Amino acid sequence: MAVRAAVLPAVGSPLEITGIELPDPGPGQVRVRLAAAGVCHSDLSLTNGTMRLPVPAVLGHEGAGTVVAVGEGVTHVAPGDGAVLNWAPSCGSCHACSLGEVWLCADALSGAARVHARTAEGTDLHPGLNVAAFAEETVVPAGCVLPVPDGVPLIDAALLGCAVLTGYGAVHHSARVRQGETVAVFGAGGVGLAAIQAARIAGASKIVAVDVSPAKEDLARAAGATDYLVASDTTAREIRGLTGKQGVDVAVECAGRAVTIRTAWDSTRRGGRTTVVGIGGKDQQVTFNALEIFHWGRTLSGCVYGNSDPARDLPVLAGHVRAGRLDLSALVTERIPLDGIPAAFENMLAGKGGRALVVF
């Protein structure tokens, strides 16, 4: 069956919005008609080679839709069910999974090498980050499909697949923000806005949002930021000034840039915690001297997918949505058609907006 999709022909090439031939679901697979897909920086990282996975590929990894068909052996969803796509399904048997750290599953991205679909000319296409959500329909392994929780609109549910799980998890699972602590969030895109909301839910007493764009202040404050700073060479000093010259208890870095990581570290108090969520390139080198590591007693940690277990965390997030504590629509700055993805990438490179949402 032919569907329209956003295809990356090769690393460094522009996306092509074109028709692809999508097969019927085989054993253990599910076919989903997309309702919406978020445009995430990780997709951009595939186009420029920061993240290396097989190409040509259909991009898109944050999506939700309706199950239209299931293959043999699939029992947890049925045609007509709403589904959230999980781009990093855990195998359940590797060392990380045995420790309960499913977000570090060694086989989570192994499905990216499979043949997902073909072009009209017969060229094999891979599924980007497993789920190929930038398409009218997709076929994915059953482990990549989770039922949409009750009370969450299907279009909004797309954001649960990456931005919200990542931002919420960075605050609650990685940094473990406690009631009354102070927090700085670097980067007010989709993940950063989700982290700001998560910090508010955690009861942070002060939430400082930092971004290169002055235009994001209203978005950040609507999400729960108490203060907003435009990134500069004096950002760390300004944050200390907002916190009695101590620095924040927790910094969450969502940009993946060496200078931002270093600034986030410098913005925390002695004994503070910095969680790095952003995906940076190998050229982004961050340096520390041995004395400051000892003296400041700070913690710097990476954070993959918000250190989240989607099966465990989606019901929790849905509870926050139903209670009005988590506003998914506030993360979306524009709703676009499939053809609008290339322009959304350009806006992302320019530091504009929070999260573009492709609505099918």
C-alpha positions in Angstrom: 0.0 0.0 0.0 1.3 3.4 -0.9 1.5 6.2 1.7 3.2 9.6 1.8 6.3 9.9 4.0 9.3 12.1 4.8 12.4 10.2 3.5 16.0 11.0 4.3 17.9 9.8 1.2 21.4 10.2 2.7 23.1 12.0 5.5 23.4 15.7 4.7 20.7 15.5 2.0 17.4 17.4 2.2 14.2 15.5 3.2 12.0 14.2 0.4 8.2 14.1 0.9 7.3 11.2 -1.4 5.2 8.1 -1.7 6.5 4.8 -0.3 5.3 1.2 -0.5 4.4 0.0 3.0 3.9 -3.7 3.6 1.1 -5.3 5.6 2.0 -6.2 9.2 3.8 -9.5 9.7 3.8 -11.7 12.8 4.5 -9.5 15.9 3.9 -6.3 14.0 1.3 -3.5 14.1 0.1 -1.1 11.4 -0.8 2.4 12.7 -2.4 5.3 10.9 -0.7 8.4 12.3 -2.8 11.2 13.8 0.2 13.4 14.7 4.0 13.4 15.0 6.3 15.8 16.8 9.3 17.3 15.0 12.2 16.6 17.4 15.8 17.6 17.4 16.8 13.9 17.3 15.3 13.7 13.8 17.5 16.7 12.8 20.5 14.8 14.4 19.9 12.0 12.0 19.9 14.3 9.0 23.3 15.8 9.8 25.0 12.6 11.0 25.2 13.4 14.7 23.3 10.2 15.3 24.3 7.5 12.8 21.7 5.0 11.8 21.1 3.2 8.4 19.8 5.3 5.5 17.9 5.9 3.4 15.2 6.1 6.1 11.8 7.4 6.9 12.3 9.8 9.8 10.0 10.6 12.8 10.0 9.0 16.2 7.4 10.9 18.3 3.9 10.0 17.2 0.5 8.6 18.0 -2.3 7.2 15.9 -4.9 4.5 15.5 -4.2 0.8 15.0 -5.5 -0.3 11.7 -4.2 -3.9 11.6 -2.1 -6.3 13.7 0.0 -9.3 12.8 -0.1 -12.8 14.2 0.6 -13.0 17.9 -0.2 -9.3 18.8 -2.8 -9.2 21.6 -2.2 -6.0 23.6 -3.7 -3.7 21.0 -6.4 -4.3 18.4 -7.7 -2.4 15.3 -9.4 0.8 16.4 -7.2 1.3 19.5 -5.3 4.5 20.0 -1.6 4.0 20.1 1.5 5.9 21.3 4.7 5.0 19.4 7.7 4.0 21.6 10.9 4.6 19.6 13.1 2.7 22.1 11.5 -0.6 23.0 13.4 -2.6 25.6 14.3 -6.2 24.9 13.9 -7.3 28.5 16.9 -9.6 28.6 20.1 -7.5 28.2 22.2 -6.5 31.2 20.6 -3.0 31.4 17.1 -4.5 31.2 18.0 -7.0 33.9 18.9 -4.1 36.2 15.6 -2.3 35.4 17.3 0.3 33.4 15.2 -0.2 30.3 16.1 3.2 28.8 19.7 1.9 28.3 18.6 -1.3 26.6 21.4 -2.6 24.3 19.0 -3.6 21.6 16.6 -0.6 21.7 17.7 0.7 18.3 18.4 -2.7 16.6 15.2 -2.4 14.7 16.5 0.7 12.8 18.5 -1.7 10.5 15.4 -3.6 9.3 13.8 -2.9 5.9 10.7 -0.9 6.7 9.3 0.0 3.3 10.4 0.7 -0.2 10.4 3.6 -2.6 8.3 3.5 -5.7 11.6 2.5 -7.5 12.1 -0.4 -5.2 14.9 1.1 -2.9 14.9 -0.3 0.6 14.0 2.1 3.4 14.9 1.9 7.0 12.7 3.1 9.9 14.9 5.9 11.3 14.5 5.7 15.1 12.5 2.5 14.8 9.0 3.9 14.2 9.0 6.0 11.0 6.4 8.4 12.3 6.8 11.0 9.5 4.3 9.1 7.4 0.6 8.8 6.9 0.9 5.2 8.2 3.7 3.0 9.6 4.3 -0.7 10.4 6.2 -1.3 13.6 7.1 -4.1 16.0 4.5 -4.7 18.7 7.0 -3.5 21.3 6.9 -0.1 19.8 3.2 0.3 20.4 1.6 1.4 23.7 -2.1 2.0 24.3 -3.0 5.7 24.6 -3.9 6.3 28.2 -7.5 7.3 29.0 -8.2 11.0 29.0 -5.4 12.0 26.7 -6.4 13.3 23.2 -4.9 11.3 20.4 -3.1 14.2 18.7 -1.7 15.5 22.0 -0.6 11.9 22.9 2.1 12.1 20.2 4.1 14.3 22.5 4.2 11.6 25.2 6.4 9.5 22.9 9.5 11.6 23.4 9.4 15.2 24.5 7.3 14.6 27.6 8.8 11.3 28.7 12.3 12.9 28.2 11.6 16.2 30.0 9.5 14.8 32.8 11.9 11.9 33.3 15.0 14.2 33.4 13.4 16.1 36.3 11.8 13.2 38.2 14.0 10.2 37.5 17.5 11.6 36.7 17.8 14.9 38.7 15.1 13.8 41.2 14.0 17.3 42.0 12.6 17.7 45.4 9.9 20.0 46.8 11.3 23.5 47.3 14.5 23.1 45.3 15.6 25.6 42.7 16.0 24.5 39.0 17.4 26.0 35.8 16.4 24.6 32.5 18.6 25.3 29.5 16.7 25.3 26.2 13.0 26.1 25.9 12.1 23.8 23.0 9.7 20.9 23.4 11.8 18.9 25.8 12.8 22.0 27.8 9.2 23.1 28.1 8.2 19.7 29.3 11.1 19.8 31.9 9.8 23.2 33.1 6.3 21.8 33.6 7.8 18.8 35.4 9.8 21.0 37.7 6.6 22.9 38.6 4.9 19.6 39.3 7.8 18.5 41.5 7.2 21.7 43.6 10.4 23.6 42.6 10.4 27.0 44.4 12.2 28.8 41.5 12.5 27.7 37.9 14.8 29.7 35.7 14.4 29.1 31.9 17.4 29.9 29.7 17.3 30.1 25.9 19.1 32.0 23.1 15.7 33.4 21.9 13.9 36.2 23.7 10.7 35.1 21.9 10.4 32.0 24.0 9.9 33.8 27.2 6.1 33.7 27.1 6.2 29.9 26.3 8.5 29.3 29.2 6.6 31.3 31.7 3.3 29.7 30.7 4.9 26.3 31.4 5.9 27.4 34.9 9.2 29.3 34.7 9.5 32.0 37.4 12.4 33.7 35.7 13.7 33.9 32.1 17.2 34.7 30.9 18.5 35.1 27.3 21.7 33.0 27.2 24.9 35.0 27.3 28.4 34.9 28.8 27.0 36.0 32.1 24.2 33.5 32.4 25.8 31.5 35.3 26.4 34.7 37.2 22.8 35.9 36.7 21.5 32.6 37.9 23.6 32.8 41.1 22.2 36.4 41.5 18.7 35.0 41.4 19.5 32.4 44.1 21.2 34.3 46.8 24.6 33.9 45.2 24.4 30.1 45.7 23.3 28.8 42.3 20.4 26.4 41.6 20.1 23.0 43.2 19.5 21.4 39.8 20.3 22.3 36.1 18.7 20.5 33.2 20.6 21.0 29.9 18.4 20.4 26.8 20.6 21.8 24.0 23.5 19.3 23.7 26.1 22.1 23.4 29.5 22.2 25.2 29.1 25.8 26.2 25.6 25.2 27.5 26.6 22.1 29.5 29.5 24.0 31.0 27.2 26.9 31.9 24.6 24.6 33.4 27.4 23.1 35.6 28.6 26.6 36.6 25.0 27.6 37.5 24.5 25.0 40.2 25.4 25.5 43.9 28.1 23.5 45.6 26.8 20.0 45.7 24.3 20.7 42.9 23.2 18.4 40.2 23.4 18.8 36.4 21.5 16.5 34.1 22.4 16.5 30.4 19.5 15.7 28.1 20.6 17.3 24.8 22.3 15.2 22.2 25.6 16.8 21.2 28.1 15.9 18.6 31.5 14.4 19.2 33.1 17.8 18.5 31.4 19.3 21.5 34.2 18.9 24.1 33.5 19.9 27.7 36.4 20.4 30.0 36.8 20.6 33.8 39.8 20.8 36.0 40.4 18.2 38.8 40.4 20.8 41.6 36.9 22.2 40.8 35.4 18.7 40.6 36.7 18.1 44.1 35.9 21.5 45.5 32.4 22.0 44.1 31.2 18.5 44.8 28.7 18.7 42.0 27.2 15.8 40.0 27.1 15.7 36.2 25.0 13.0 34.6 23.7 12.0 31.3 20.1 11.2 30.7 18.7 8.9 28.0 15.0 9.1 27.2 14.4 10.7 30.6 15.6 7.5 32.3 12.0 6.5 31.7 10.1 3.2 31.3 7.3 4.2 29.0 5.0 1.4 30.2 5.4 2.6 33.8 5.4 6.3 33.1 2.7 6.9 30.5 -0.1 6.2 33.1 1.6 8.6 35.5 1.8 11.3 32.9 -1.8 10.7 31.9 -2.8 11.3 35.5 -1.1 14.7 35.4 -2.8 15.5 32.2 -6.3 14.6 33.5 -5.6 16.6 36.7 -4.6 19.7 34.7 -1.1 19.7 36.0 0.5 18.8 32.6 -0.6 20.8 29.5 0.5 18.9 26.4 -0.9 21.6 24.0 1.3 24.2 25.6 4.4 22.4 24.2 3.2 22.9 20.6 4.0 26.2 18.8 2.7 25.3 15.4 0.7 22.6 13.7 1.9 21.7 10.2 1.2 19.3 7.4 3.7 16.6 6.4 5.1 18.9 3.7 6.0 21.4 6.4 8.7 19.3 8.1 11.7 20.7 6.1 10.7 24.3 7.1 10.2 23.1 10.8 13.8 21.8 10.7 15.0 25.2 9.5 13.1 26.9 12.4 14.7 24.5 14.8 18.2 25.3 13.5 17.4 29.0 14.0 16.3 28.4 17.6 12.6 29.3 16.9 9.6 27.8 18.6 8.9 25.0 21.0 7.6 22.0 19.2 6.1 21.7 15.7 3.4 19.0 15.4 2.7 17.3 12.1 -1.1 16.7 12.0 -2.3 14.2 9.5 
